[in-house]
Amino acid sequence: MTFLRQGENIMRVISGNRKGLKLKSVPGQSTRPTSDKVKESIFNMIGPYFDGGMMLDLYAGSGAIGLESLSRGMEKAIFVDRDKKAIETIYRNIELAKAEKESEVFRAEAKRALKAIHKNNRKFDFIFLDPPYAKEQLHMDLAFIDTNNLVQVNGFIVIEHSVQVVMEENLVSFKKVKDEKYGDTNITIFQNISKEEV
């Protein structure tokens, strides 16, 4: 029998073809999982289900958001984290979900990962950002994603952040379409409103 430590969350896939799958959390206090309530709200706002596409979980932690995306119909998920324990947990959860063919995992700093993604001309339908850093990191990530056109037209950037952090609205290709508060957490969603290139 496994007992939960105080404050430990049970994580699971909440909908789609892997609904109910229990996921491992990252050991220690370095990551904080997105609650089921917040996760459900995110996907209701941008989905809730997908017909293919590719997503980027840039500060992946346990990989729960990426795996939820795959369960709901995304064709591919790329998981990035700089923490060794997080990467080990992501691999374990991908194995539990039998999602090896749909997943790529990279241990890297976000800035380095974004540069590599840009160099490889990859674009995403959904990017999820939940960095454990100061707001300056989020602004740098957003600016790079915006400037280098990393999101498909009509695709989304979803940001989970402290309510004390106010997200900018002066992005070139993106419009802020949602800004919802859940306790001390805020979810801000931007959508790429640029036109298709002719």
N, C-alpha and C positions, 0 to 999 in steps of 0.2 A: 504494500500500500504506500502511495506517495502522498505526503502531506505538503501543503503549500506553506512557504515561509510567510511571515507577516508582511503584508503589503505586496505580495506577489500576485500577478494577474494570470488567470487562465486565458490563453489566447486561442482563438479558433477562427476558421474560415466561416463567414456568416451567411454566404449565399453562393449560388452557382453550382457547378458540377462537382465541387469539392466541399460542399456545405457540411459543417459539423466537424471537419478535420481539426484536431487539436495540434497546436504548434508549440514549439519550444521557445522560451524567452531567453534573451541574452543574460548570462550570469552577471551578477553585480549590479551596480547602480548607474552604470555609464549610459544606459539607454532607458527611455520611458515609452512603453507601448501605447499606441493609439487605442483609445477605448472603443468598444463595440458600437456604442451610441454615436460617437464621432465618425467612426469608419462607415457606418450605415448612412449617415447624413451625407458624407462626401460622395459616396457612390450614387445615392439618390439624386444628387445635384448634377453629376456629370454622366450618368449612365441611365439606369443602374446596371445595364448589361451592354456588352460590346460585341460587334461583329468583326472580330479580328483587330489588328492594330498592334502598336508597340508602345510599351510604357517604360519609364525610367524611375527607379526608386533610388534617389541620389544619396540619401542618408539612411540606408535600408534597415539598420538595426537587426531585427529578427527576420526581415523580409516579408512581414505579414501583409503589407499593402500591395506589394508586387504579386504575391500569391493570391490575394483576394481578386486582383485584376485578372489574373489568368483564369481563376475559377469562374469569373463573370464574362469570359469570352475574349479577352486580349490574346493575341497570337504569341506574343513574346514579351518577356520582362528582363530588363537589365538591372542588376542589383549592385550598388556601389556602397562601400563603407571602408573607413580607414582602420577600424578596430578589429584585431585578430579574433577576439571572442565572437564578435558580431558575424564575421565572415564564416566562422565554423558553424554558428547557429543557422545562418542562411543556408549553407550546404545541407545541413541536417533537415531543415524544414522542406527544402526542395525535394530531398529524398523521400520524406514522408508523403509529400503531395504527388510524388511520381511525375515531377515537372522538369526533369533534367533536359529534355529536348527543347523545352520552351524557355529556358533560362540561361543567362550569362551572368557570372559573378566576378567582380573586380575589387581587389583591395587597393584603394587609392584615396588620396585627398580629393574632395569634390572639384576643386579648380583644375587639377591635373586630369581628372576623369572627363570633365566637360571639354577640355582642349582636345583630348584623344577622340571623343565622340564627334566633335566638329571636324577634325582631320579626316575621319572616316565617313564624313558626309551622312551621318545618321540623323533621322528626324523622328519625333515621337508624337503620338496622339495624346499622351498623358504623362506629365512629369510631376512627381510628388517630392516636395521639399519639407523636411522637418529637422533642420540642423540644431545641434545642441550648442550653438555658438551665439555670439552677439548679432544684433540686427544687421550690422555691416556685412556679414557673410551672406545673408539673404539678399541684400541689395546688389552685391557683386554677382551672385549667382543669377539673379533675375536679369541684370544688365547683360551678362554674357549670353544667356539664352535668347534674349530679345535681339541683341545686336547680330548674333550669328545664326539666327533663323533655325533654331533646333526643334521647333514645334510645328506640326502640320497645320495648315489652315483649318480653323474651327476646333483645333485641339486645345487642351487645357493645361495650365500649371496650377496645382493645388498646394497651398502652403499652410502648414500647421505651425502656429507660433504663439507666443505669449500675448495676452491682451494688452500688454504694455508696449508692444511693438506695433506701430502704425505703418502699413504697407503703402508704398508710393503708388501713384496712379499715372505717372507721366512716362509710360512705356510706349515705344513707337508702334509695335504691332499688336499689342494686347490691350484689352479692356477688362477692368475689374467688374465681374458679373455677380459675385457673391462675397459677403463679409459677415460671417455668422459667429456668434459668441457661445461657447460651451464652458461655463464655469470660468476658470482662469486660462482657457485655451481659446484661440481664435482660428477659424478656418477662412482663408482668403482664396478666392478662385479667380484666375485670369483666363480669358479666352482669346485665342489668336484670331483677330478680325481682319487681318490683311487679305488682300485679294490674291487669287492664284496668279502665278507668273505666266505671262503670255509668251 
